[in-house]
Amino acid sequence: MLPGSHAPDCRPGARPGLSRRDGAVSPSAGPAPLDDFVALLGRDRVLEDAGDRAFFSHDIYSRGVAPLCVIRPGAVEALALSVKRATEQGLAVIARGGGSSYTGGYLPIGERSILVDTADLNRIVEINQGDMYVTVEAGVTWRALNDSLAPLGLRTPFWGPLSGAVATIGGTLSQNGILWGSARHGASPESVLSLDVVLASGALLSTGSAGSAGFKPFFRHYGPDLTGLFLGDAGALGIKARATLRLIRRPRAAATASFGFPTHTRIAEAMAEIARENLVSECFGMDPDLQRQRMKRTTLAADVKALAGVFTSAAGLLDGAREAAKVVAAGRSFLDGIDFSMHACVEGRGEGDVTSAMREVVEICRRHEAREVADTIPKVLRGDPFVTMSSSIGPQGERWAPVHGVVALSDAVGTWSSVRALFDSHREALDRHGVVIGVLTAIAGPTALVIEPVFYWPGPRTPFHERVLDRATLARFTDFPDHPEAAALVADLRGRLLELFRERGAAHMQIGKAYPYRAGRRPESWQLLEALKDALDPQRLMNPGALGLR
């Protein structure tokens, strides 16, 4: 899920430090030094076509400089050798996971760059049921991992972002992410035990207990936590090749519920109280604008189809049929008259655990003036938890991009109030240019709440959308003409949001090259990061610009 960025030159693809040219992707300054990569990997694993380079110079929101080429290693050893060859030639190296981000994290800022597409590093190396961990290569998607673990009755504690159909484990750990399992188990880093990281030299660093020869990757904290250095680093310190995550037994029982609240204050207070009690596995809320955008996206038939996952996991076919009947009975109007909605899932070892926890959730919500509504949204999402890349575009084909802040529970109401005031002060311009902003909130462990404004605005599709969306999907959407005023307004408000979040003490995930990580950092903290960068990447060739490091 989540985050965004600020583009002060006001165009929908422009970025601080990235190419600001309109139209074609920047050509390389001279002949591409690609022979080594072709010899090492094979011709089919080196992409240098202009169309490929243009596609890989985009993420969902931004446009960067085209890489000299894109390489697709099929093995960790080939990845390590490729990084070594690249840095020996003075080439910058940037890793890309599933590509479902929007903060410039994998976009080159210089022409002498190669991009590493990790899609073919997609092996599940080991599922160790005795020691309760799983080791995967970085290009494995969350959906693929979940599908492999489900028949064994196992799961990782955090089990993926909403984009997990395409989002890779390596990409998510580089960016940090939340959603499935994160209300109880925290963000993605909390589930990691060990990493194998390719450094700028081509060396392979193993962290945690695996940093000792012959040791299993079963324990993260063996001396200083080296694993944590490479989580959320946007690939600035190295490229994740393999990751080992904790396993847990899949919950035997689960229940969902939805509630309507009269004000943003009430829903934020309720979510904060639920977080403190650590009652739910997932809990997220939507304001009226985001609800409207959500309800435009799917049909009742699609909702019922998505429930196939619920059918197969229900106690029996009869239970599954009952769940479908509830969705059909609720229809598509169950949020009519609801200003702010909250959706929660409770998991447990048995029905008694689930019933007890859900009773507490209901009591908390009622104390905050909520009423229960049909739980269609959490039920449908749990039935099909990983959305397609059609979510990277608005319900009519609009451009789409979020920006977020992670705030302390006690700061949620004040921060959200400030966000609403900012948007209200620009209401006339937003309406005039057709810009819609919805707000998503989500619990991120027992100490934090995510506040994520999501922007929709009229604007043309990019090479990114043209490739990741199939023809049938594209045909359903409008390809809007260029609307520079709308794009400028979005860029301006995103920048203002970043400043607002900084003033409010908000943290960020998916920092990439967009969030102002360095701004306001204590000198000792920044100096240590610079020293780590010098030690691990003395030529500053690993994803230059990520985290604000150059």
C-alpha positions as CSV (number, residue, x, y, z in Angstrom):
1,M,0.0,0.0,0.0
2,L,0.6,3.8,0.6
3,P,2.9,6.9,0.1
4,G,3.8,9.5,-2.4
5,S,6.0,12.4,-3.1
6,H,6.4,16.1,-4.1
7,A,7.2,17.3,-7.5
8,P,8.0,21.0,-7.3
9,D,8.3,21.5,-11.1
10,C,4.6,20.7,-11.1
11,R,4.4,18.1,-13.9
12,P,2.9,14.7,-13.2
13,G,6.1,12.8,-13.8
14,A,8.7,15.3,-12.6
15,R,10.7,14.7,-9.4
16,P,13.4,16.5,-7.4
17,G,16.7,15.3,-8.7
18,L,15.1,13.3,-11.6
19,S,14.9,14.1,-15.3
20,R,12.6,17.0,-16.0
21,R,12.5,16.6,-19.7
22,D,9.1,16.1,-21.4
23,G,8.6,13.5,-24.0
24,A,11.3,11.0,-24.9
25,V,13.6,9.4,-22.3
26,S,17.0,10.9,-22.0
27,P,19.6,9.1,-24.3
28,S,22.8,7.9,-22.8
29,A,25.9,10.0,-23.2
30,G,27.8,7.4,-25.2
31,P,27.8,3.7,-26.2
32,A,26.4,1.6,-23.4
33,P,29.0,-0.7,-21.8
34,L,26.7,-3.7,-22.0
35,D,28.9,-6.4,-23.4
36,D,29.9,-7.7,-20.0
37,F,26.3,-8.1,-18.9
38,V,25.3,-9.9,-22.1
39,A,28.3,-12.3,-21.7
40,L,27.5,-12.8,-18.0
41,L,23.7,-13.2,-18.2
42,G,22.8,-14.0,-21.8
43,R,21.2,-11.8,-24.4
44,D,17.7,-12.5,-23.2
45,R,18.5,-11.2,-19.8
46,V,19.7,-7.8,-20.9
47,L,17.1,-5.3,-22.1
48,E,18.3,-2.2,-24.0
49,D,15.4,-1.5,-26.3
50,A,14.1,2.1,-26.0
51,G,10.6,1.0,-25.1
52,D,11.9,-1.2,-22.3
53,R,14.1,1.6,-21.0
54,A,11.2,4.1,-21.1
55,F,9.0,1.7,-19.2
56,F,11.6,1.1,-16.5
57,S,12.1,4.8,-16.1
58,H,8.6,5.2,-14.7
59,D,6.9,4.3,-11.5
60,I,3.2,4.8,-10.8
61,Y,3.7,8.6,-10.3
62,S,7.1,9.6,-11.4
63,R,9.5,9.6,-14.4
64,G,13.2,9.3,-14.0
65,V,16.2,9.1,-16.4
66,A,16.3,6.0,-18.6
67,P,18.8,3.4,-17.5
68,L,21.5,2.3,-19.9
69,C,19.9,-1.1,-19.7
70,V,17.8,-3.4,-17.6
71,I,19.3,-6.7,-16.4
72,R,17.3,-9.7,-15.2
73,P,19.6,-12.1,-13.2
74,G,18.2,-15.5,-12.8
75,A,20.3,-16.5,-9.7
76,V,21.8,-14.7,-6.7
77,E,25.3,-15.5,-7.9
78,A,24.6,-13.8,-11.2
79,L,23.2,-10.8,-9.3
80,A,26.3,-10.5,-7.3
81,L,28.6,-10.7,-10.3
82,S,26.5,-8.2,-12.2
83,V,26.7,-5.7,-9.4
84,K,30.5,-6.1,-9.2
85,R,30.9,-5.6,-12.9
86,A,28.7,-2.5,-12.9
87,T,30.4,-0.8,-10.0
88,E,33.8,-1.6,-11.5
89,Q,32.7,0.4,-14.5
90,G,31.4,3.3,-12.4
91,L,27.8,2.5,-13.2
92,A,25.0,3.2,-10.7
93,V,22.9,0.1,-9.8
94,I,19.3,0.3,-8.9
95,A,17.1,-2.7,-7.9
96,R,13.4,-2.9,-8.8
97,G,10.9,-5.3,-7.3
98,G,7.3,-5.5,-8.6
99,G,7.3,-1.8,-9.6
100,S,4.1,-1.0,-7.6
101,S,5.6,2.1,-5.8
102,Y,5.3,5.8,-6.4
103,T,8.1,7.5,-4.5
104,G,10.9,7.4,-7.2
105,G,12.7,4.7,-5.2
106,Y,13.8,2.6,-8.2
107,L,14.1,5.5,-10.7
108,P,17.6,6.4,-11.9
109,I,18.7,10.0,-11.5
110,G,21.7,9.7,-13.8
111,E,22.3,8.3,-17.2
112,R,25.1,6.0,-16.3
113,S,22.8,3.6,-14.5
114,I,21.7,0.0,-14.8
115,L,18.4,-1.2,-13.4
116,V,18.2,-4.7,-11.9
117,D,14.8,-6.3,-12.4
118,T,14.5,-8.9,-9.7
119,A,11.5,-10.7,-11.2
120,D,13.4,-13.9,-12.0
121,L,14.8,-14.2,-8.5
122,N,11.6,-15.9,-7.6
123,R,12.5,-19.2,-5.8
124,I,11.2,-20.2,-2.4
125,V,14.4,-21.5,-1.0
126,E,13.2,-23.2,2.2
127,I,10.1,-23.7,4.2
128,N,11.4,-24.8,7.6
129,Q,8.3,-26.0,9.5
130,G,10.4,-27.3,12.4
131,D,12.1,-24.0,13.1
132,M,9.3,-21.8,11.8
133,Y,10.9,-19.7,9.2
134,V,10.8,-19.4,5.4
135,T,13.6,-18.2,3.1
136,V,12.8,-16.7,-0.3
137,E,14.6,-14.9,-3.0
138,A,13.8,-11.2,-3.3
139,G,11.6,-11.4,-6.4
140,V,9.0,-13.7,-4.9
141,T,5.6,-12.0,-4.6
142,W,3.6,-12.0,-1.5
143,R,0.8,-13.8,-3.3
144,A,3.2,-16.6,-4.4
145,L,4.5,-17.0,-0.8
146,N,1.0,-17.0,0.7
147,D,-0.2,-19.6,-1.8
148,S,2.8,-21.8,-1.0
149,L,2.3,-21.6,2.8
150,A,-1.5,-21.9,2.9
151,P,-1.6,-25.7,2.3
152,L,0.8,-26.2,5.2
153,G,-1.4,-24.2,7.6
154,L,1.4,-21.5,7.9
155,R,1.7,-17.8,7.2
156,T,4.2,-15.0,7.9
157,P,3.0,-12.5,10.6
158,F,2.9,-9.6,8.1
159,W,1.7,-11.3,5.0
160,G,1.8,-8.6,2.4
161,P,0.6,-5.2,1.2
162,L,-2.6,-4.8,-0.9
163,S,-0.5,-4.8,-4.0
164,G,0.9,-8.3,-3.1
165,A,-0.1,-9.8,-6.4
166,V,2.8,-7.9,-8.0
167,A,4.8,-6.5,-5.0
168,T,7.8,-8.5,-4.2
169,I,9.2,-9.4,-0.8
170,G,12.5,-7.7,-1.6
171,G,10.8,-4.5,-2.8
172,T,8.5,-4.3,0.2
173,L,11.3,-4.8,2.6
174,S,13.3,-2.1,0.9
175,Q,10.3,0.3,1.1
176,N,8.6,-1.0,4.3
177,G,4.9,-1.7,4.0
178,I,1.7,-2.5,6.0
179,L,-1.7,-4.1,5.7
180,W,-2.3,-7.8,6.0
181,G,-1.4,-8.7,9.6
182,S,0.1,-5.4,10.4
183,A,-2.4,-4.1,12.9
184,R,-1.3,-6.9,15.2
185,H,2.2,-7.8,14.0
186,G,3.5,-4.4,12.8
187,A,5.0,-3.3,9.5
188,S,6.9,-5.6,7.2
189,P,10.3,-5.3,9.0
190,E,8.9,-6.9,12.1
191,S,8.5,-10.3,10.4
192,V,12.1,-10.5,9.1
193,L,14.8,-12.7,10.7
194,S,17.7,-12.5,8.3
195,L,18.8,-11.1,4.9
196,D,21.3,-11.9,2.3
197,V,22.4,-8.6,0.7
198,V,24.6,-8.0,-2.3
199,L,26.9,-5.0,-1.5
200,A,28.4,-2.6,-4.0
201,S,31.6,-4.7,-4.1
202,G,29.6,-7.8,-5.2
203,A,30.1,-9.4,-1.8
204,L,27.1,-11.2,-0.2
205,L,26.4,-10.2,3.4
206,S,24.3,-12.4,5.6
207,T,22.7,-10.9,8.7
208,G,21.5,-12.2,12.1
209,S,22.4,-15.7,13.2
210,A,23.2,-16.5,9.5
211,G,26.1,-14.2,9.7
212,S,28.0,-17.0,11.4
213,A,29.3,-19.7,9.1
214,G,27.0,-22.8,9.1
215,F,24.3,-21.2,11.2
216,K,20.7,-21.2,10.3
217,P,18.9,-17.9,9.7
218,F,16.6,-18.5,12.6
219,F,17.4,-15.6,14.9
220,R,17.7,-11.9,14.1
221,H,19.4,-10.5,17.2
222,Y,22.9,-11.9,17.4
223,G,24.8,-8.9,18.4
224,P,24.0,-5.5,16.8
225,D,20.9,-5.8,14.5
226,L,22.5,-5.7,11.1
227,T,19.3,-6.9,9.5
228,G,17.5,-3.6,10.3
229,L,20.1,-1.5,8.5
230,F,18.8,-2.9,5.2
231,L,15.1,-2.7,5.8
232,G,13.5,0.5,4.5
233,D,16.8,1.6,2.9
234,A,15.3,1.8,-0.6
235,G,18.3,-0.2,-1.8
236,A,20.8,2.6,-0.9
237,L,23.0,0.3,1.1
238,G,22.7,-2.9,-0.9
239,I,20.4,-5.1,-3.0
240,K,18.4,-7.7,-1.1
241,A,18.9,-11.1,-2.7
242,R,17.2,-13.4,-0.1
243,A,15.1,-12.9,3.0
244,T,14.1,-15.1,5.8
245,L,10.8,-14.4,7.6
246,R,9.2,-15.8,10.7
247,L,6.3,-18.3,10.3
248,I,3.2,-18.6,12.4
249,R,0.3,-21.0,12.4
250,R,-2.6,-19.7,10.3
251,P,-5.4,-18.6,12.5
252,R,-8.2,-21.2,12.9
253,A,-10.9,-18.6,13.1
254,A,-11.5,-15.1,11.9
255,A,-14.3,-12.5,11.8
256,T,-14.8,-9.2,10.1
257,A,-16.9,-6.1,11.0
258,S,-17.5,-2.6,9.6
259,F,-18.7,0.5,11.3
260,G,-19.9,4.0,10.4
261,F,-18.7,7.0,12.3
262,P,-20.0,10.6,12.3
263,T,-16.7,12.4,12.3
264,H,-13.0,11.9,11.6
265,T,-12.3,12.7,15.3
266,R,-14.4,9.8,16.4
267,I,-13.0,7.2,14.0
268,A,-9.4,8.2,14.8
269,E,-10.0,8.0,18.5
270,A,-11.6,4.6,18.1
271,M,-8.8,3.2,15.9
272,A,-6.2,4.5,18.4
273,E,-8.0,2.7,21.3
274,I,-8.3,-0.5,19.3
275,A,-4.6,-0.3,18.5
276,R,-3.7,0.1,22.1
277,E,-5.6,-3.1,23.0
278,N,-4.0,-5.0,20.1
279,L,-7.3,-6.6,19.2
280,V,-7.3,-6.9,15.4
281,S,-5.1,-8.3,12.6
282,E,-6.2,-5.5,10.2
283,C,-8.0,-2.3,10.7
284,F,-8.4,0.5,8.2
285,G,-10.8,3.5,7.7
286,M,-12.0,5.6,4.8
287,D,-13.4,9.1,4.6
288,P,-16.4,9.8,2.4
289,D,-14.4,10.7,-0.7
290,L,-12.3,7.6,-0.6
291,Q,-15.4,5.5,0.0
292,R,-17.0,6.9,-3.1
293,Q,-13.9,6.1,-5.2
294,R,-13.8,2.6,-3.7
295,M,-17.4,1.9,-4.5
296,K,-16.9,3.0,-8.1
297,R,-14.3,0.4,-8.7
298,T,-16.2,-2.8,-8.5
299,T,-19.6,-4.3,-9.1
300,L,-21.6,-6.6,-6.9
301,A,-20.8,-9.5,-9.2
302,A,-17.1,-8.7,-8.7
303,D,-17.6,-8.6,-4.9
304,V,-19.2,-12.1,-4.9
305,K,-16.4,-13.4,-7.2
306,A,-13.8,-12.1,-4.8
307,L,-15.4,-14.1,-2.0
308,A,-14.2,-17.3,-3.6
309,G,-11.3,-17.1,-1.2
310,V,-13.7,-16.9,1.8
311,F,-15.6,-19.9,0.5
312,T,-12.6,-22.1,0.4
313,S,-11.4,-21.1,3.9
314,A,-14.8,-21.2,5.5
315,A,-15.8,-24.1,7.8
316,G,-17.8,-25.5,4.9
317,L,-19.6,-24.8,1.7
318,L,-22.7,-23.8,3.7
319,D,-20.8,-21.2,5.6
320,G,-19.3,-19.9,2.4
321,A,-22.8,-19.6,0.8
322,R,-24.0,-17.7,3.8
323,E,-21.2,-15.2,3.5
324,A,-22.0,-14.7,-0.2
325,A,-25.7,-14.3,0.7
326,K,-24.8,-11.5,3.2
327,V,-22.9,-9.6,0.5
328,V,-25.7,-9.9,-2.0
329,A,-28.3,-8.8,0.6
330,A,-26.2,-5.7,1.5
331,G,-25.9,-4.7,-2.1
332,R,-23.8,-1.7,-3.1
333,S,-25.6,0.8,-0.9
334,F,-24.5,-0.3,2.5
335,L,-22.4,2.9,3.0
336,D,-25.1,5.3,2.0
337,G,-25.4,7.9,4.8
338,I,-22.1,6.9,6.3
339,D,-19.5,9.6,6.5
340,F,-16.5,7.7,7.8
341,S,-16.2,3.9,7.7
342,M,-13.9,1.6,9.6
343,H,-13.2,-2.1,8.7
344,A,-11.6,-4.6,10.9
345,C,-10.7,-8.3,11.0
346,V,-10.1,-10.3,14.2
347,E,-8.2,-13.6,14.1
348,G,-7.7,-16.2,16.7
349,R,-7.0,-19.8,17.6
350,G,-10.7,-20.5,18.0
351,E,-14.1,-19.0,17.8
352,G,-14.0,-18.1,21.5
353,D,-10.9,-15.9,21.0
354,V,-12.5,-14.2,18.0
355,T,-15.8,-13.6,19.6
356,S,-14.2,-12.1,22.7
357,A,-11.9,-9.8,20.8
358,M,-14.7,-8.7,18.4
359,R,-17.0,-7.9,21.3
360,E,-14.3,-5.5,22.6
361,V,-14.0,-3.9,19.1
362,V,-17.7,-3.4,19.0
363,E,-17.9,-1.8,22.4
364,I,-15.0,0.6,21.6
365,C,-16.7,1.7,18.4
366,R,-20.1,2.2,20.1
367,R,-18.4,4.4,22.7
368,H,-17.3,6.6,19.9
369,E,-20.7,6.9,18.4
370,A,-20.4,4.3,15.7
371,R,-23.0,1.9,14.3
372,E,-22.4,-1.4,12.7
373,V,-22.9,-1.7,8.9
374,A,-22.5,-4.6,6.5
375,D,-19.0,-5.9,6.5
376,T,-18.8,-6.3,2.7
377,I,-15.5,-4.4,2.3
378,P,-13.3,-6.4,4.7
379,K,-15.0,-9.6,3.7
380,V,-14.3,-9.1,0.0
381,L,-10.8,-7.9,0.5
382,R,-10.0,-10.9,2.7
383,G,-11.5,-13.1,0.0
384,D,-9.1,-11.7,-2.6
385,P,-6.4,-9.9,-0.6
386,F,-4.0,-8.9,-3.4
387,V,-5.4,-6.5,-6.0
388,T,-4.2,-6.2,-9.6
389,M,-2.4,-3.2,-11.0
390,S,-5.7,-1.7,-12.1
391,S,-5.6,-0.1,-8.6
392,S,-2.7,2.1,-9.9
393,I,-5.2,4.2,-11.8
394,G,-8.5,5.8,-10.8
395,P,-11.9,4.2,-11.2
396,Q,-12.5,6.2,-14.4
397,G,-8.9,6.2,-15.6
398,E,-7.7,9.2,-13.5
399,R,-4.1,9.5,-12.4
400,W,-3.7,8.1,-8.8
401,A,-1.1,8.7,-6.2
402,P,-1.0,8.6,-2.4
403,V,1.1,10.4,0.2
404,H,1.2,9.4,3.9
405,G,2.4,10.0,7.4
406,V,2.8,7.5,10.2
407,V,1.8,9.2,13.5
408,A,1.7,8.4,17.1
409,L,-1.7,7.3,18.3
410,S,-2.3,10.4,20.4
411,D,-1.4,12.7,17.4
412,A,-3.9,11.1,15.0
413,V,-6.8,13.4,15.6
414,G,-4.7,16.6,15.5
415,T,-2.8,15.6,12.4
416,W,-5.9,14.5,10.5
417,S,-7.6,17.8,11.4
418,S,-4.7,19.7,10.0
419,V,-4.8,17.6,6.8
420,R,-8.6,18.4,6.4
421,A,-8.0,22.1,7.0
422,L,-5.3,22.1,4.3
423,F,-7.6,20.6,1.8
424,D,-10.5,22.8,2.8
425,S,-8.3,25.9,2.1
426,H,-7.9,24.7,-1.5
427,R,-11.4,23.4,-2.0
428,E,-12.3,25.9,-4.9
429,A,-9.1,25.0,-6.9
430,L,-9.6,21.2,-6.2
431,D,-13.2,21.4,-7.5
432,R,-12.3,23.6,-10.5
433,H,-9.5,21.2,-11.7
434,G,-11.3,17.9,-10.9
435,V,-8.9,16.8,-8.2
436,V,-10.4,14.4,-5.6
437,I,-8.6,13.5,-2.4
438,G,-9.7,10.7,-0.2
439,V,-8.1,9.7,3.1
440,L,-7.2,6.2,4.2
441,T,-6.3,5.4,7.8
442,A,-4.8,2.2,9.0
443,I,-3.4,0.7,12.3
444,A,0.3,-0.1,12.1
445,G,1.0,-2.1,15.2
446,P,0.0,-1.1,18.8
447,T,1.8,2.3,18.6
448,A,1.1,4.0,15.3
449,L,-1.6,5.1,12.9
450,V,-1.1,5.7,9.2
451,I,-2.9,8.7,7.6
452,E,-2.8,8.5,3.8
453,P,-4.4,11.1,1.5
454,V,-5.0,9.6,-1.9
455,F,-5.1,11.9,-4.9
456,Y,-7.1,11.3,-8.1
457,W,-6.8,13.8,-11.0
458,P,-7.4,14.0,-14.7
459,G,-4.2,13.3,-16.7
460,P,-2.9,11.1,-19.4
461,R,-1.6,7.5,-18.9
462,T,2.1,6.9,-18.9
463,P,4.2,4.1,-20.4
464,F,3.9,2.5,-17.0
465,H,0.2,2.1,-17.2
466,E,0.2,1.1,-20.8
467,R,2.4,-1.9,-20.0
468,V,1.1,-3.1,-16.6
469,L,-2.6,-2.9,-17.5
470,D,-3.9,-5.3,-20.1
471,R,-5.8,-4.1,-23.2
472,A,-9.2,-5.1,-21.9
473,T,-8.6,-3.1,-18.7
474,L,-7.3,-0.1,-20.5
475,A,-10.3,-0.1,-22.8
476,R,-12.6,0.4,-19.8
477,F,-10.8,3.5,-18.7
478,T,-10.6,7.1,-20.1
479,D,-7.2,8.3,-21.2
480,F,-7.6,11.8,-20.1
481,P,-5.9,14.7,-21.9
482,D,-3.1,16.5,-20.3
483,H,-4.2,18.8,-17.5
484,P,-1.2,20.7,-16.3
485,E,-3.1,22.8,-13.8
486,A,-4.5,19.7,-12.1
487,A,-1.0,18.1,-12.0
488,A,0.5,21.3,-10.6
489,L,-2.2,21.5,-7.9
490,V,-1.5,17.9,-6.9
491,A,2.2,18.4,-6.8
492,D,1.8,21.5,-4.7
493,L,-0.5,19.9,-2.2
494,R,1.6,16.8,-1.9
495,G,4.6,19.1,-1.0
496,R,2.5,20.9,1.5
497,L,1.4,17.6,3.0
498,L,5.0,16.5,3.4
499,E,5.8,19.7,5.3
500,L,2.7,19.3,7.4
501,F,3.6,15.8,8.3
502,R,7.2,16.8,9.2
503,E,5.9,19.5,11.5
504,R,3.6,17.0,13.2
505,G,6.4,14.5,13.8
506,A,5.2,11.9,11.4
507,A,7.4,9.1,10.1
508,H,7.2,7.6,6.6
509,M,7.5,4.3,4.9
510,Q,8.5,3.9,1.2
511,I,10.9,6.8,1.5
512,G,12.5,6.3,-1.9
513,K,13.6,9.6,-3.4
514,A,10.5,11.4,-2.4
515,Y,10.0,11.8,1.3
516,P,12.3,14.3,3.0
517,Y,14.1,11.8,5.2
518,R,17.1,14.0,5.9
519,A,15.1,17.1,6.8
520,G,15.0,17.5,10.6
521,R,17.2,14.5,11.3
522,R,19.5,14.9,14.3
523,P,23.1,15.4,13.1
524,E,24.3,12.3,14.9
525,S,21.7,10.1,13.1
526,W,22.5,11.5,9.7
527,Q,26.2,11.3,10.2
528,L,26.0,7.6,11.1
529,L,24.0,6.9,8.0
530,E,26.5,8.7,5.8
531,A,29.3,6.7,7.5
532,L,27.5,3.5,6.7
533,K,27.0,4.5,3.1
534,D,30.8,5.3,2.9
535,A,31.7,1.9,4.3
536,L,29.3,-0.1,2.2
537,D,29.3,1.9,-1.0
538,P,32.3,4.2,-1.1
539,Q,31.7,5.2,-4.8
540,R,28.1,6.1,-4.0
541,L,26.8,3.9,-6.8
542,M,24.0,1.9,-5.1
543,N,20.7,3.7,-6.0
544,P,22.1,7.3,-5.8
545,G,19.5,9.7,-4.4
546,A,17.6,7.1,-2.3
547,L,17.0,8.4,1.3
548,G,18.6,11.6,0.1
549,L,22.0,10.1,-0.1
550,R,24.3,11.1,-3.0
